[in-house]
Amino acid sequence: MVPSKKVGHIGRTRWWIVWTLFLSTTINYISRQTFSVLSPMITAQYHFSHTDLARIFGAFQVSYAIAWLLGGIFLDAVGTRIGLSLAVVFWSVVNILTGFASSVFSFAAFRFMLGLGEGFNWPGASKAVAEWFPGEERSLAVAIFDSGSSVGGALAALTIPWIALRYGWRWAFTFSGMLGFLWLLTWLRAYHTLDRHPRVTPEEVAFIRAGQDVAPKSGKPVLQRWLSLMKDRNVWGIVLGRALTDPIGWFYVFWLPQYLSDARGFSLKRIALVAWIPFVAADLGNFTGGWLSGYCIRRGVSVIRARLWICTASCLPILASMYAARVHNVYAALALVCVAMWGFASWSTMGLTLPADLFPQDVVATVAGFGGLAAGLAGAVFTLGVGSSIHHFHSYDPAFMAAGLLPLFATAFLFLLIRPSNTQQTTTMGEGLHGL
């Protein structure tokens, strides 16, 4: 029997945890965006080419992809609390050290190390959501922590240029790096496992357990577990879906400030005034997808069907990307980018939720890691392709066109490959009808 929906009486420990994860994601994006926002200034100082920038961006993406996979395995082995603590300390130190870089090689080396640390955040957050949230709340929880990427991107665009202009760009890396140490104090107090948390109520534990439609443990040895995952069509659906959508996010995160400088003639101050706006649109997209998915589930739609249909609907606004580089008015272009980012964030929230919907808790981070590995490598290839395209054709048009079309293929693979178990479909449908 599903517990009463009067969740206000059962405790809110799980929501404190997910908002702490939101802060880690926000800081994560401020750290990674520091170089992107400052790239016009650094490029001018060291005379980097677009190919040089693509190599620096790509170094981060390759290591970030590797860290998703290794981080997922590590987090499933040592737990979310310890794993995320070590990751945040590592990426914060590396980000501070990036302020000492002065060449393509040194920037690429520090960005490579930054990716190794930052890749742990999403598998860890996905694992925490799987542990702490019932199915109908899971997409909203993912939307909350994933929205930190949009907030972090917006804050970086707003604050990093002003710090760089006032104190020098090297101090901007110090500022963004120090934020992780402040977060660590909050995390160690907020997060414990569900069975050992000192402040969770028995009613909240019962509510969470009753709404979890996937077994806590897979019950398989490590080697057999890996072989089973590699043959699972659901894993490949997640992998291909992420690989064909995440490059869109990377494109806007890494190239938008440089695009505004190159194609629209923006100064660093002017970039700071407008570059944050698309990230606010993405934040709305996170919550749009998360809320609509949860709403559908409460109205009787199965969890996986709700996720897939939200992905389908999200493809429509993403198509706006194809026209962004073609319009003459810069503010019309920004408006189209905002629409595309809104759709992308909605799609991304569903993609990040699927591992927790489909797999036991002790492999969620690993499955998320597989998806992140594919997404990071595809993103690196896309980033290098953007740099090459700009160098040879002196245009961002091909990149914007690809960013609009890729999610259509990603969604098609989800429908072809994702197959929930009969138990998941039945359980979820019962929960949804209970909420009517």
C-alpha positions as CSV (number, residue, x, y, z in Angstrom):
1,M,0.0,0.0,0.0
2,V,1.3,3.5,-0.9
3,P,1.6,5.9,2.0
4,S,-0.5,9.1,2.2
5,K,0.5,11.9,-0.1
6,K,0.6,14.4,2.8
7,V,4.3,14.5,2.5
8,G,4.6,17.6,4.7
9,H,4.0,15.3,7.8
10,I,6.6,12.7,7.0
11,G,9.7,14.9,6.9
12,R,11.8,16.7,4.3
13,T,15.3,15.4,4.8
14,R,15.4,14.1,1.2
15,W,14.7,17.7,-0.1
16,W,17.6,19.1,2.0
17,I,19.9,16.6,0.4
18,V,18.8,17.4,-3.2
19,W,19.2,21.1,-2.6
20,T,22.7,20.5,-1.3
21,L,23.3,18.5,-4.6
22,F,22.0,21.6,-6.4
23,L,24.7,23.7,-4.8
24,S,27.4,21.2,-5.8
25,T,26.2,21.3,-9.4
26,T,26.1,25.1,-9.3
27,I,29.7,25.3,-8.1
28,N,30.7,22.6,-10.6
29,Y,29.4,24.8,-13.5
30,I,30.9,28.0,-12.2
31,S,34.3,26.2,-12.1
32,R,34.1,24.8,-15.6
33,Q,32.6,28.0,-17.0
34,T,35.4,30.2,-15.7
35,F,37.7,29.4,-18.6
36,S,34.9,29.6,-21.2
37,V,33.7,33.0,-20.0
38,L,37.3,34.3,-19.9
39,S,38.3,32.7,-23.3
40,P,38.0,36.0,-25.2
41,M,40.4,37.7,-22.8
42,I,42.8,34.8,-22.5
43,T,42.7,34.2,-26.3
44,A,43.6,37.8,-27.0
45,Q,46.5,37.8,-24.4
46,Y,48.1,34.5,-25.7
47,H,46.9,34.7,-29.3
48,F,45.1,31.3,-29.2
49,S,43.4,30.1,-32.4
50,H,39.9,28.5,-32.5
51,T,41.7,25.2,-33.0
52,D,43.7,25.9,-29.8
53,L,40.5,26.6,-27.9
54,A,38.9,23.4,-29.2
55,R,41.9,21.4,-27.9
56,I,41.6,23.0,-24.5
57,F,37.9,22.5,-24.3
58,G,38.3,18.9,-25.7
59,A,40.9,18.0,-23.0
60,F,38.2,18.7,-20.4
61,Q,35.6,16.7,-22.2
62,V,37.7,13.6,-22.7
63,S,38.7,13.4,-19.0
64,Y,35.2,14.3,-17.9
65,A,33.9,11.4,-20.0
66,I,36.3,9.0,-18.4
67,A,35.5,10.3,-14.9
68,W,31.8,9.7,-15.4
69,L,32.5,6.0,-15.9
70,L,35.3,5.6,-13.3
71,G,33.4,7.9,-11.0
72,G,30.3,5.8,-11.2
73,I,32.1,2.6,-10.4
74,F,34.0,4.3,-7.6
75,L,30.8,5.9,-6.1
76,D,29.0,2.5,-6.2
77,A,31.9,1.0,-4.3
78,V,32.6,3.7,-1.6
79,G,29.3,5.5,-1.4
80,T,28.0,8.9,-2.3
81,R,29.2,10.8,0.8
82,I,32.9,10.0,0.6
83,G,33.0,9.9,-3.2
84,L,31.6,13.3,-3.8
85,S,33.6,14.9,-0.9
86,L,36.9,13.7,-2.5
87,A,35.8,14.8,-6.0
88,V,34.8,18.4,-4.9
89,V,38.1,18.9,-3.1
90,F,40.1,17.7,-6.1
91,W,38.3,19.8,-8.7
92,S,38.5,22.9,-6.5
93,V,42.3,22.6,-6.0
94,V,42.7,22.1,-9.8
95,N,40.6,25.1,-10.6
96,I,42.7,27.3,-8.4
97,L,45.9,26.0,-10.0
98,T,44.5,26.8,-13.5
99,G,45.2,30.5,-12.7
100,F,48.9,29.7,-13.1
101,A,48.5,28.4,-16.7
102,S,50.1,30.4,-19.6
103,S,50.1,28.1,-22.7
104,V,47.8,25.9,-24.7
105,F,49.5,22.8,-23.1
106,S,49.2,24.1,-19.5
107,F,45.6,25.2,-19.9
108,A,44.7,21.8,-21.5
109,A,46.5,19.9,-18.8
110,F,44.7,21.7,-16.0
111,R,41.4,21.4,-17.8
112,F,42.0,17.6,-18.2
113,M,42.5,17.3,-14.5
114,L,39.4,19.5,-13.8
115,G,37.3,17.1,-15.8
116,L,38.6,14.1,-13.8
117,G,37.1,15.6,-10.7
118,E,34.0,17.2,-12.0
119,G,32.8,14.0,-13.8
120,F,31.9,12.5,-10.4
121,N,29.2,15.0,-9.7
122,W,26.3,13.7,-11.8
123,P,26.8,9.9,-11.2
124,G,26.9,10.8,-7.5
125,A,23.9,13.0,-7.6
126,S,21.9,10.4,-9.6
127,K,22.9,7.7,-7.1
128,A,21.7,9.9,-4.2
129,V,18.4,10.5,-5.8
130,A,17.9,6.8,-6.4
131,E,18.6,6.2,-2.7
132,W,16.4,9.0,-1.3
133,F,13.4,9.5,-3.6
134,P,10.3,7.5,-4.7
135,G,9.6,7.2,-8.4
136,E,7.0,9.9,-8.8
137,E,9.4,12.5,-7.1
138,R,12.5,11.4,-8.8
139,S,12.3,13.5,-12.0
140,L,11.7,16.7,-9.9
141,A,14.7,15.8,-7.7
142,V,16.9,15.4,-10.8
143,A,15.5,18.7,-12.1
144,I,16.5,20.4,-8.9
145,F,20.1,19.2,-8.8
146,D,20.6,19.4,-12.6
147,S,19.2,23.0,-12.6
148,G,22.4,23.9,-10.7
149,S,24.2,23.7,-14.1
150,S,22.0,26.5,-15.5
151,V,22.3,28.6,-12.3
152,G,26.1,28.0,-12.2
153,G,26.4,28.9,-15.9
154,A,24.4,32.1,-15.4
155,L,26.4,33.1,-12.2
156,A,29.7,32.4,-14.0
157,A,28.6,34.7,-16.9
158,L,27.6,37.4,-14.5
159,T,30.4,37.3,-11.9
160,I,33.6,36.0,-13.5
161,P,34.0,38.8,-16.0
162,W,33.7,41.5,-13.3
163,I,36.3,39.7,-11.1
164,A,38.7,39.4,-14.0
165,L,38.3,43.0,-15.1
166,R,38.8,44.3,-11.5
167,Y,41.5,41.9,-10.2
168,G,42.8,40.0,-13.2
169,W,41.7,36.8,-14.8
170,R,43.9,34.6,-12.6
171,W,42.0,35.6,-9.5
172,A,38.8,34.5,-11.1
173,F,40.0,30.9,-11.0
174,T,40.9,31.3,-7.3
175,F,37.4,32.6,-6.5
176,S,35.6,29.8,-8.3
177,G,37.9,27.2,-6.8
178,M,37.3,28.3,-3.2
179,L,33.6,27.7,-3.5
180,G,33.9,23.9,-3.3
181,F,35.5,24.0,0.1
182,L,32.6,26.0,1.5
183,W,30.2,23.5,0.0
184,L,32.0,20.5,1.6
185,L,31.0,21.7,5.1
186,T,27.3,21.7,4.2
187,W,27.5,18.3,2.4
188,L,29.1,16.4,5.3
189,R,26.3,17.6,7.6
190,A,23.4,17.1,5.2
191,Y,24.1,13.7,3.6
192,H,24.0,10.2,5.1
193,T,22.6,7.0,3.8
194,L,18.8,6.5,4.2
195,D,19.2,3.9,6.9
196,R,21.8,5.9,8.9
197,H,20.7,9.5,8.7
198,P,20.4,11.0,12.2
199,R,17.5,13.4,11.2
200,V,15.3,11.3,8.9
201,T,11.9,10.2,10.3
202,P,10.6,6.6,10.2
203,E,7.6,7.9,8.2
204,E,9.8,9.5,5.6
205,V,11.8,6.2,5.2
206,A,8.6,4.3,4.8
207,F,7.3,6.7,2.2
208,I,10.5,6.5,0.2
209,R,10.7,2.7,0.4
210,A,7.1,2.3,-0.7
211,G,7.7,4.4,-3.8
212,Q,10.9,2.8,-5.0
213,D,10.0,0.5,-7.9
214,V,13.5,-0.8,-8.5
215,A,15.4,-3.2,-6.2
216,P,18.0,-1.6,-3.9
217,K,20.6,-4.2,-5.0
218,S,21.1,-6.2,-8.2
219,G,22.2,-9.3,-6.3
220,K,24.9,-10.2,-8.8
221,P,28.7,-10.5,-8.5
222,V,30.7,-7.6,-9.9
223,L,31.9,-9.3,-13.1
224,Q,28.5,-10.7,-13.9
225,R,26.9,-7.4,-13.1
226,W,29.2,-5.7,-15.7
227,L,28.5,-8.3,-18.4
228,S,24.8,-8.0,-17.7
229,L,24.9,-4.2,-18.1
230,M,26.9,-4.4,-21.3
231,K,24.2,-6.6,-22.9
232,D,21.2,-4.6,-21.5
233,R,19.4,-2.7,-24.2
234,N,18.2,-0.1,-21.7
235,V,21.9,0.8,-21.0
236,W,22.5,1.3,-24.7
237,G,19.3,3.4,-25.0
238,I,20.6,5.7,-22.2
239,V,24.1,5.7,-23.8
240,L,23.0,6.7,-27.3
241,G,20.5,9.1,-26.0
242,R,23.1,11.0,-23.9
243,A,25.7,10.8,-26.6
244,L,23.4,12.6,-29.1
245,T,22.1,15.3,-26.8
246,D,24.9,16.3,-24.4
247,P,27.0,17.8,-27.2
248,I,24.3,20.5,-27.4
249,G,24.9,21.5,-23.8
250,W,28.7,21.5,-24.3
251,F,28.3,23.7,-27.4
252,Y,26.5,26.4,-25.5
253,V,28.6,26.1,-22.4
254,F,31.9,26.3,-24.1
255,W,31.3,28.3,-27.3
256,L,28.5,30.8,-26.6
257,P,30.8,33.5,-25.0
258,Q,33.3,33.1,-27.9
259,Y,30.4,33.2,-30.5
260,L,29.2,36.4,-29.0
261,S,32.7,37.9,-29.3
262,D,33.5,36.5,-32.8
263,A,30.2,36.8,-34.6
264,R,28.4,39.5,-32.7
265,G,31.3,41.7,-31.7
266,F,30.6,41.7,-28.0
267,S,33.1,42.9,-25.4
268,L,33.7,41.0,-22.2
269,K,31.5,43.4,-20.3
270,R,28.7,43.0,-22.8
271,I,29.0,39.3,-22.7
272,A,28.6,39.5,-18.9
273,L,25.3,41.4,-19.4
274,V,23.6,38.8,-21.7
275,A,25.4,35.4,-21.6
276,W,23.6,34.4,-18.4
277,I,20.1,34.6,-19.9
278,P,20.1,31.3,-21.9
279,F,21.1,29.5,-18.6
280,V,18.0,30.9,-16.9
281,A,16.0,29.5,-19.8
282,A,17.7,26.1,-19.3
283,D,16.8,26.3,-15.6
284,L,13.2,26.7,-16.5
285,G,13.6,23.7,-18.8
286,N,14.9,21.5,-16.0
287,F,11.8,22.2,-13.9
288,T,9.4,22.1,-16.9
289,G,10.5,18.5,-17.7
290,G,10.7,17.4,-14.1
291,W,7.3,18.7,-13.2
292,L,5.5,17.6,-16.3
293,S,6.9,14.1,-15.9
294,G,5.9,13.8,-12.3
295,Y,2.4,15.2,-13.2
296,C,1.9,12.5,-15.9
297,I,3.0,9.8,-13.4
298,R,0.5,11.1,-10.8
299,R,-2.2,10.9,-13.5
300,G,-1.6,7.2,-14.2
301,V,1.1,7.3,-16.9
302,S,3.9,4.8,-16.3
303,V,7.3,6.2,-15.3
304,I,9.2,5.3,-18.5
305,R,6.4,6.3,-20.8
306,A,6.2,9.7,-19.1
307,R,10.0,10.2,-19.5
308,L,9.9,9.3,-23.2
309,W,7.1,11.5,-24.1
310,I,8.7,14.5,-22.3
311,C,11.8,13.8,-24.4
312,T,9.7,13.8,-27.6
313,A,8.1,17.1,-26.7
314,S,11.4,18.7,-25.8
315,C,12.8,18.2,-29.3
316,L,10.5,20.8,-30.7
317,P,12.0,23.9,-28.9
318,I,15.5,22.5,-29.5
319,L,14.9,23.0,-33.2
320,A,15.1,26.8,-32.7
321,S,18.9,26.4,-32.5
322,M,19.0,25.9,-36.3
323,Y,17.9,29.5,-36.9
324,A,19.9,31.2,-34.1
325,A,23.0,31.9,-36.2
326,R,21.0,33.0,-39.2
327,V,19.0,35.9,-37.8
328,H,20.5,39.3,-38.2
329,N,19.4,40.8,-34.8
330,V,21.5,39.6,-32.0
331,Y,18.7,39.7,-29.5
332,A,16.5,37.5,-31.7
333,A,19.4,35.1,-31.9
334,L,19.7,35.0,-28.1
335,A,15.9,34.5,-27.8
336,L,16.2,31.4,-30.1
337,V,19.2,30.1,-28.1
338,C,17.1,30.5,-25.0
339,V,14.2,28.4,-26.5
340,A,16.7,25.7,-27.6
341,M,18.3,25.7,-24.1
342,W,14.9,25.3,-22.5
343,G,14.1,22.3,-24.6
344,F,17.6,20.8,-24.1
345,A,17.4,21.1,-20.3
346,S,14.0,19.4,-20.2
347,W,15.4,16.5,-22.4
348,S,18.5,16.3,-20.2
349,T,16.5,16.0,-17.0
350,M,14.7,12.9,-18.4
351,G,18.0,11.4,-19.6
352,L,19.6,11.8,-16.2
353,T,16.6,10.3,-14.5
354,L,16.4,7.1,-16.5
355,P,19.2,5.2,-14.8
356,A,17.4,5.5,-11.4
357,D,14.1,4.5,-13.1
358,L,15.5,1.4,-14.7
359,F,18.3,-0.1,-12.6
360,P,19.0,-1.2,-9.0
361,Q,20.6,1.4,-6.7
362,D,24.0,-0.4,-6.5
363,V,24.5,0.1,-10.3
364,V,22.8,3.4,-10.9
365,A,26.0,5.4,-10.7
366,T,27.7,2.9,-13.0
367,V,25.0,3.1,-15.6
368,A,25.0,6.9,-15.4
369,G,28.8,6.6,-15.8
370,F,28.4,4.7,-19.1
371,G,26.1,7.4,-20.4
372,G,28.4,10.1,-19.2
373,L,31.4,8.4,-20.9
374,A,29.6,8.3,-24.2
375,A,28.2,11.8,-23.8
376,G,31.7,13.3,-23.0
377,L,33.5,11.6,-25.9
378,A,30.7,12.6,-28.3
379,G,30.9,16.1,-26.9
380,A,34.7,16.2,-27.4
381,V,34.3,15.2,-31.0
382,F,31.6,17.8,-31.5
383,T,33.7,20.5,-29.8
384,L,36.7,19.7,-32.1
385,G,34.4,19.7,-35.0
386,V,33.1,23.2,-34.1
387,G,36.6,24.5,-33.8
388,S,37.5,23.0,-37.2
389,S,34.3,24.3,-38.8
390,I,34.9,27.9,-37.6
391,H,38.5,27.7,-38.8
392,H,37.7,26.5,-42.3
393,F,34.3,28.0,-43.0
394,H,34.4,31.1,-40.7
395,S,30.9,30.3,-39.6
396,Y,29.0,28.9,-36.6
397,D,26.0,27.9,-38.8
398,P,26.9,24.2,-39.1
399,A,27.2,23.8,-35.3
400,F,23.9,25.5,-34.6
401,M,22.3,23.3,-37.3
402,A,23.6,20.1,-35.8
403,A,22.6,21.2,-32.3
404,G,19.0,21.4,-33.5
405,L,18.9,18.1,-35.2
406,L,20.8,15.7,-32.9
407,P,18.0,15.3,-30.3
408,L,15.6,13.8,-32.9
409,F,18.0,10.9,-33.4
410,A,18.5,10.6,-29.6
411,T,14.8,10.3,-29.0
412,A,14.4,7.8,-31.7
413,F,17.0,5.5,-30.0
414,L,15.2,5.8,-26.7
415,F,11.9,4.6,-28.2
416,L,13.7,1.8,-30.0
417,L,15.8,0.5,-27.1
418,I,14.2,1.4,-23.7
419,R,12.1,-1.5,-22.3
420,P,11.0,-1.3,-18.7
421,S,10.2,-4.5,-16.8
422,N,6.6,-5.6,-16.4
423,T,7.0,-5.1,-12.6
424,Q,8.1,-1.5,-13.1
425,Q,5.1,-0.7,-15.3
426,T,2.6,-2.4,-13.1
427,T,3.9,-0.8,-9.8
428,T,4.2,2.6,-11.3
429,M,0.7,2.6,-12.8
430,G,-0.7,1.7,-9.4
431,E,1.1,4.5,-7.7
432,G,-0.2,7.0,-10.3
433,L,-3.8,5.9,-9.9
434,H,-3.5,6.3,-6.2
435,G,-2.7,10.0,-6.7
436,L,-5.9,10.7,-8.6
